[in-house]
Each structure stands twice: as structure tokens, then as C-alpha cells.
Amino acid sequence: METKRLMKRKATVRKLALKGVNPDLFDEFKSLRSSVKHNIQKDYNTYLRHMKNDLVSDPRRFWSYFKNKNINSPDSLFYNNVRYNNDGDITNAFAD
């Protein structure tokens, strides 16, 4: 809930800062943006830790996460005028 509240506050402050209502609002926006990024990373790490701890009791949750990660990976990649279709080649292209 803390992250959602910060995100809403950040959006409000951003709108006001862009309007130029108060020059100090841009500094507040930068601070809120940093806090939101930190909280998102913290929440994600907490989620992964809970998933790891619940792996034995609820393996479905892990496999659901794993399948979702695989769905989001590309089947082919076009990089530097070369098309990569093999998973290993795509991985090596990302490593460049």
C-alpha cells in the first residue's frame, strides 16, 4: 500500500511541477521518484523471497511465475542488421 500511495503522490507532484506552480516541487518529485523506485525493488525482492519460502508448500505459484517469464522472452531478435532465432544466439546478442 505504501508504494501505491507514493506513486499517486508522485503523479500529483509531477503535474504541479510541470505547471511551474512551485520550483521546490521538482525537487520533491525527484525525491518521490527515487522512493518509488526503491519501494518497487524492495517489494519485488520481498515477493521473490516469499515465493522461494513457499516453494515446497505451493509449487504452482513458482511455476506460474516461471512460465510468465518465459512467455515474455522473444522468439527472435533483430540486432545490428542480423536476425537471431536461436535462444543461445539471442542470449549472446544481449551480452554484446
Backbone as numpy.savetxt, mean C-alpha at the origin, in Angstrom:
# Nx Ny Nz CAx CAy CAz Cx Cy Cz
-9.28 2.21 13.01 -10.11 3.40 13.01 -9.24 4.66 13.01
-8.13 4.58 13.68 -7.24 5.73 13.73 -6.77 6.14 12.34
-6.46 5.17 11.52 -5.97 5.46 10.17 -7.05 6.12 9.32
-8.28 5.63 9.42 -9.38 6.24 8.67 -9.60 7.69 9.09
-9.56 7.93 10.38 -9.75 9.28 10.89 -8.66 10.21 10.37
-7.42 9.73 10.40 -6.31 10.54 9.90 -6.43 10.80 8.40
-6.89 9.81 7.65 -7.04 9.99 6.21 -8.10 11.04 5.89
-9.20 11.02 6.64 -10.25 12.03 6.43 -9.74 13.42 6.79
-9.03 13.51 7.90 -8.47 14.80 8.32 -7.46 15.30 7.28
-6.63 14.40 6.77 -5.64 14.77 5.75 -6.32 15.33 4.51
-7.40 14.69 4.08 -8.12 15.15 2.88 -8.71 16.54 3.10
-9.25 16.77 4.29 -9.83 18.08 4.60 -8.76 19.15 4.62
-7.66 18.87 5.28 -6.57 19.85 5.38 -5.96 20.10 4.01
-5.87 19.08 3.19 -5.32 19.25 1.84 -6.18 20.22 1.02
-7.50 20.04 1.09 -8.39 20.94 0.35 -8.22 22.38 0.81
-8.15 22.58 2.12 -7.98 23.93 2.64 -6.62 24.51 2.28
-5.59 23.66 2.31 -4.24 24.13 1.98 -4.15 24.53 0.51
-4.82 23.80 -0.36 -4.79 24.13 -1.78 -5.55 25.42 -2.08
-6.55 25.72 -1.27 -7.28 26.98 -1.44 -6.46 28.17 -0.96
-5.43 27.90 -0.18 -4.57 28.98 0.32 -5.16 29.72 1.50
-6.02 29.04 2.26 -6.67 29.67 3.41 -5.64 30.06 4.47
-4.72 29.15 4.74 -3.73 29.38 5.79 -2.43 28.70 5.37
-1.32 29.43 5.32 -0.06 28.80 4.89 0.44 27.70 5.82
0.04 27.73 7.07 0.47 26.70 8.02 -0.23 25.36 7.75
-1.32 25.39 7.01 -2.04 24.15 6.73 -1.23 23.19 5.87
-0.37 23.72 5.02 0.44 22.83 4.19 1.41 22.03 5.05
1.97 22.65 6.08 2.85 21.91 7.00 2.06 20.85 7.76
0.83 21.19 8.15 -0.01 20.21 8.83 -0.35 19.06 7.89
-0.61 19.39 6.62 -0.90 18.35 5.63 0.28 17.40 5.47
1.49 17.95 5.39 2.68 17.10 5.24 2.83 16.19 6.45
2.56 16.72 7.63 2.66 15.92 8.85 1.60 14.81 8.85
0.38 15.16 8.46 -0.69 14.16 8.40 -0.40 13.09 7.35
0.14 13.51 6.21 0.48 12.55 5.16 1.51 11.55 5.67
2.50 12.03 6.39 3.51 11.15 6.96 2.90 10.20 7.98
2.01 10.72 8.81 1.35 9.89 9.83 0.49 8.81 9.18
-0.23 9.18 8.13 -1.08 8.21 7.44 -0.23 7.10 6.84
0.86 7.46 6.18 1.74 6.44 5.59 2.28 5.51 6.67
2.69 6.08 7.79 3.23 5.27 8.88 2.16 4.33 9.43
0.94 4.86 9.64 -0.14 4.03 10.18 -0.54 2.92 9.22
-0.57 3.21 7.93 -0.91 2.17 6.96 0.11 1.05 7.01
1.39 1.40 7.05 2.44 0.38 7.12 2.34 -0.41 8.42
2.07 0.28 9.52 1.93 -0.39 10.82 0.74 -1.34 10.80
-0.40 -0.89 10.27 -1.59 -1.74 10.19 -1.36 -2.95 9.30
-0.66 -2.76 8.19 -0.37 -3.87 7.28 0.53 -4.89 7.97
1.54 -4.43 8.68 2.43 -5.35 9.39 1.67 -6.10 10.48
0.75 -5.43 11.16 -0.07 -6.08 12.17 -0.94 -7.15 11.53
-1.53 -6.82 10.38 -2.36 -7.78 9.64 -1.55 -9.02 9.27
-0.35 -8.82 8.75 0.49 -9.97 8.37 0.89 -10.79 9.59
1.19 -10.12 10.70 1.57 -10.83 11.92 0.40 -11.68 12.43
-0.82 -11.13 12.41 -2.00 -11.89 12.84 -2.26 -13.07 11.89
-2.08 -12.84 10.62 -2.28 -13.91 9.65 -1.27 -15.03 9.89
-0.04 -14.65 10.18 1.01 -15.65 10.45 0.68 -16.44 11.71
0.21 -15.75 12.75 -0.13 -16.43 14.01 -1.35 -17.34 13.86
-2.28 -16.98 12.96 -3.49 -17.77 12.77 -3.36 -18.81 11.66
-2.16 -18.98 11.15 -1.96 -19.88 10.01 -2.41 -21.30 10.32
-2.12 -21.79 11.50 -2.48 -23.17 11.85 -3.98 -23.29 12.06
-4.58 -22.32 12.75 -6.01 -22.42 13.06 -6.90 -22.01 11.89
-6.42 -21.13 11.00 -7.24 -20.67 9.87 -6.39 -20.54 8.61
-6.04 -21.67 7.97 -5.20 -21.60 6.77 -5.90 -20.97 5.57
-7.24 -20.94 5.58 -7.97 -20.32 4.47 -7.60 -18.86 4.29
-7.45 -18.17 5.39 -7.11 -16.75 5.34 -5.77 -16.53 4.64
-4.79 -17.37 4.98 -3.48 -17.25 4.34 -3.57 -17.52 2.85
-4.26 -18.60 2.47 -4.33 -18.94 1.06 -5.14 -17.92 0.27
-6.11 -17.32 0.89 -6.86 -16.25 0.24 -5.95 -15.07 -0.06
-5.13 -14.71 0.91 -4.16 -13.62 0.72 -3.15 -13.99 -0.36
-2.67 -15.20 -0.32 -1.67 -15.66 -1.29 -2.23 -15.67 -2.71
-3.44 -16.17 -2.88 -4.06 -16.20 -4.21 -4.29 -14.79 -4.73
-4.68 -13.88 -3.87 -4.89 -12.49 -4.27 -3.59 -11.87 -4.74
-2.50 -12.17 -4.08 -1.20 -11.65 -4.50 -0.80 -12.20 -5.86
-1.10 -13.47 -6.12 -0.76 -14.07 -7.41 -1.63 -13.52 -8.54
-2.87 -13.20 -8.25 -3.77 -12.66 -9.27 -3.27 -11.30 -9.74
-2.69 -10.54 -8.85 -2.25 -9.19 -9.18 -0.91 -9.15 -9.89
-0.25 -10.29 -10.07 1.03 -10.28 -10.77 0.79 -10.34 -12.28
1.62 -9.67 -13.06 1.38 -9.60 -14.51 1.72 -10.92 -15.21
0.97 -11.21 -16.28 1.25 -12.39 -17.11 2.40 -12.13 -18.06
2.50 -10.89 -18.53 3.60 -10.50 -19.40 3.99 -9.07 -19.08
5.21 -8.72 -19.48 5.74 -7.39 -19.18 6.45 -6.87 -20.41
6.18 -5.62 -20.76 6.86 -4.97 -21.87 7.77 -3.91 -21.27
9.10 -4.11 -21.40 10.07 -3.23 -20.74 11.27 -3.05 -21.66
11.68 -1.82 -21.90 12.81 -1.50 -22.79 12.66 -2.15 -24.17
11.46 -2.02 -24.73 11.15 -2.55 -26.07 11.30 -4.07 -26.17
11.20 -4.76 -25.06 11.28 -6.23 -25.03 10.08 -6.75 -24.25
9.42 -7.79 -24.77 8.29 -8.40 -24.08 8.79 -9.63 -23.32
8.46 -9.69 -22.03 8.82 -10.81 -21.17 7.54 -11.59 -20.84
7.52 -12.88 -21.13 6.35 -13.72 -20.88 6.58 -14.73 -19.77
7.80 -15.08 -19.51 8.17 -16.07 -18.52 8.24 -15.40 -17.15
7.78 -16.09 -16.10 7.82 -15.52 -14.75 9.23 -15.15 -14.33
10.19 -16.00 -14.64 11.59 -15.71 -14.29 12.12 -14.50 -15.01
11.77 -14.37 -16.29 12.22 -13.20 -17.06 11.59 -11.92 -16.53
10.31 -11.99 -16.15 9.63 -10.81 -15.58 10.31 -10.40 -14.28
10.64 -11.39 -13.46 11.31 -11.10 -12.19 12.65 -10.44 -12.43
13.41 -10.96 -13.38 14.72 -10.38 -13.69 14.58 -8.99 -14.29
13.53 -8.75 -15.06 13.31 -7.41 -15.63 13.02 -6.41 -14.53
12.25 -6.82 -13.51 12.00 -5.93 -12.37 13.28 -5.67 -11.59
14.19 -6.62 -11.60 15.44 -6.47 -10.85 16.40 -5.48 -11.51
16.21 -5.23 -12.82 17.11 -4.29 -13.53 17.00 -2.89 -13.00
